[in-house]
Amino acid sequence: PLYEILYYQYEVKGSVKTKIKEIPRDVAEKLINANREKLMVYADVLSKANVRARLTGSIDYRDIFDEHIIDCAMALPLLPLKTKVIDVGTGGGLPGIVWAICRSDVSVVLLDSVKKKCAALEDIVRILRLENVQVCCARAEEFASLNQEKYDVATARAVAHLGVLLEYFSPFVKIGGKCIAFKGPRAFEELREFHGKEKILGWSGLEIWGYDVSGKRLFIFTWQKASDAEIKLPRRVGIPEKRPWWR
């Protein structure tokens, strides 16, 4: 499979070898089953909102549940107890709303820069009566300048290059916190570009978790926030993608 080829290339050419661990799927599935009714309501509401705000790739609630909600739930075993989460570039609230439904001890900030998406998210949160969720409409770089080191966990799904995500995450997360990035197999190519330099942003302790959803092999990349970044963060809007920190 492609992921095995990419991982092999990464392992041979990369500076550090990292074994892929398997997500404890039984833990995730127990939480999914316990909250299935509300998760299905979320899938239905999201499918309807998707027609006007383009929040996810599908408008079929069954596809949303099977491919998106189940995917997001796979990270639930990796979430600490009573944790504050920021979901960067959340789109339709994935993974943040899934986590908030399944874990009432988790408080979530859904961050997106598109006003139409944020308005739709406000409606979704209201319909689902999620008291542990807040929607914020802003660019990540601007929001980070006012909310430095306020969160235990930063996360994103299908947002940006893995290295760019680490820069977005860094100013948000407290030392001792972590980041959780959802990625496909090509993330190993992205990882090879900067692996071994993460200390510049304060990250260490990379772990890679594998799992399968709807016949696809997917991965979650996590790092721990071990120290302050060695460069001044956040940088100006747009700079993280235009001038990658590792080059």
WOMONOR-V141734 format. One record per pair of residues at least 24 apart in sequence whose C-alpha atoms are under 8 Angstrom apart, sorted by the first residue. I is the first residue (numbers start at 0). J is the second residue. Records with the same first field share a line. If there is no record, write none. Layout:
I: J  J
//
This chain:
1: 184
2: 184  185  216
5: 184  185  187  188
6: 187
9: 187  188  191
12: 191
13: 191  194
14: 194  195
15: 194  195
17: 205  206  207
18: 206  207
19: 206  207  208  209
20: 206  207  208  209
21: 208  209  210
22: 73  74  76  208  209  210
23: 76
24: 73  210
26: 75  76
27: 72  73  74  75  76
28: 72  73
30: 101
31: 69  72  101
33: 101
34: 100  101
37: 100  127
38: 64  68  97  100
39: 64
40: 127
41: 123  127
42: 68
44: 123
45: 91  123
48: 119
52: 115  116  119
53: 116
54: 90  91  116
55: 90  91
65: 212  213
66: 212  213
67: 93
68: 93  94  97
69: 212
70: 212
71: 97  98
72: 97  98
73: 210
74: 219
80: 104  105
81: 105  106
82: 106  150  151  152
83: 107  149  150  151  152
84: 108  150  151  152  153  154
85: 109  110  150  152  153  154  171
86: 110  153  154  155
87: 111  139  153  154  155  168
88: 112  139  155  156  158
89: 155  156
90: 116
91: 116  120
92: 120
93: 156
94: 154  155  156
96: 132
99: 129  131  132
100: 129
103: 131
105: 131
106: 131  132
107: 131  132  133
108: 132  133  134  135
109: 133  134  135
110: 134  135  136  137  138  139
111: 135  136  137  138  139
112: 136  137  138  139
113: 137
138: 236
139: 167  236
140: 167  233  234  235  236
141: 233  235  236
143: 170  171  233
144: 170  232  233
146: 170  171
147: 171  172
148: 172  173  174
149: 173
150: 176
151: 175  176  177
152: 176  177  178  179
153: 177  178  179
154: 178  179  180  181
155: 179  180  181
156: 180  181  182
157: 181  182
160: 186  189
161: 186  189  190
162: 189  190  193  243  245
163: 239  240  243
165: 200
166: 200  232  233  239  244
167: 233  239
169: 200  201  202  224  228  232
170: 228  232  233
172: 224
173: 224
174: 224  225  226  227
175: 223  224  225
176: 223  224  225
177: 221  222  223  224
178: 220  221  222  223  224
179: 219  220  221  222
180: 219  220  221
181: 217  218  219  220
182: 217  218  219  220
183: 216  217  218
184: 216  217  218
192: 245
193: 245
196: 245
198: 226  228  229
199: 228  229  230
200: 227  228  229  230
201: 225  226  227  228  229
202: 226
//
